[in-house]
Amino acid sequence: MQIEQQQIAAHNHSLMAAHQRSFDYISGEVPKTAEALEKLRAFQVAIPSWALGTGGTRFGRFPSGGEPRNLEEKIEDIGLLHRLNRSSGAVSLHIPWDIPSDAMHIKTLAAQHGLRFDAMNSNTFQDQPHQTHSYKFGSLQHVDKAVRRQAVDHNIEVIQHGIALGSDSLTVWLSDGSCFPGQLNFRKAFQYTLEGLQEIYAALPEHWKMFVEYKAFEPNFYSTTVGDWGQSLLYTSKLGPKAFTLVDLGHHLPNANIEQIVALLLMEGKLGGFHFNDSKYGDDDLTVGSIKPYQLFLIFNELVEGMDARDMQHATDLGWMIDASHNVKDPLEDLLQSVEAIMIAYAQALLVDRTRLEAAQLQNDVVTAQEILQQAFRTDVRPLVAEARLLNGGALRPLELYRSAKVRAQLIKERGTTSIATGL
Ligand SMILES: [Mn+2]
């Protein structure tokens, strides 16, 4: 299944007059439109290979058919998304769910779709068939040296796969922790984990980065060995300059001030990347921007402010990835919505009047400071995001074109109704 460039052109043609009117309006309203457009056009969000299938919960899974049956088909799906929105130009692979048996072939296929490989993800949170040691009681933190060895070796193997594909980063998320008081010696668990991470770090190629992702709870419900940004920062500081903290929006305790965490990690030069999703309660992995769009904007506001303060490149100096799961939606539609929400929040953050905001802060003018932020948040930047997409060769309204082209029906025809993509 492929969407042809002429389908995109016809779709854009039918919407062009209306788009031009709304784009002209916003261009007259906000300053520096050209600069914002340039940044939006460069911004790419990596799609995780596990997000192309229907997500599930421990209660059930309700697939809608046409799921990719192998890594090649997953890349085709991401290629399709990228063709529509021109902002999904990267793949984040999960090992062992998506082991590239022929790396050259996979790399070439991805390049044909205009995709590159973003961070590689290792998995030591579940046991695989034929695995020698179990991760039931953790991986890098395990009391048994042989289990720790196995987990370190797996991560090194993931780096090797990444090298073959042209990736340049490894994301380590550990489910390690404990479910009951007394189960674990916190200090020893930390030290074993640090030792393991140090070995993995030593196997990184020169230009690679390592992201240490934290999570407050689940699947362990009493303690987590990389439980919050402070613990992650402790590990990454001890590891060295190639180690960074990764923020997953769903991995905090309720009401955590994520934008403040982002600001301080950036200040320390220790923010590595992002996993985008949204949540109402915990790690709900809902569509980005579906529950708390203002929070997403506030986070991007700090990202832009903090990256500019360090003269960083927005598009390339941090890793931008979606990490979500969809139980009741077509996964591709959900991903289109997620990328759109990210682009909108980013565009709004680019519009914040930072000179006036700083002046308001210096005068303790709380009301004006709030007005400035909300002025940007309440601006309808969708025509700006659509224009960036148009200039990049994408569709003015990706979701509408996806539906009118009947992509899912085509995929079901090609792949059947019972195919199940690897993942959770
Ligand atoms: Mn994550």
Boltz pocket constraint, residues with backbone or C-beta under 6 A from the ligand:
constraints:
  - pocket:
      binder: B
      contacts: [[A, 173], [A, 213], [A, 248], [A, 275], [A, 323]]
      max_distance: 6.0
